[in-house]
Amino acid sequence: MSKIRFNIEGMSCEHCVKAVKNAVGAIDGVTGVEVSLEENTAIVECGETPPELIKSEIEDQGYDVTGFEIL
């Protein structure tokens, strides 16, 4: 199990947080998602899920992923 931190631009409210959390949480292999509006980040717990797939799902919700790092 690994954790990945995604830096996200474009979130402005709790609706944005919920949209990202629900979209990423629905990906196979994702076991946990914490989204912070204050820090503009999402920390995702997953197994073998490729970070690029998670990044794509966040961007499909209308937000920009400016980078990610495996913790």
Buried (B, 14 or more C-beta within 10 A) or exposed (E): EEEBBBBBEBBEEEEBBEBBBEBBBEBEBBEEBEBEBEEBBBBBBBEEBEBEBBBEBBEEBEBEBEEBEEE
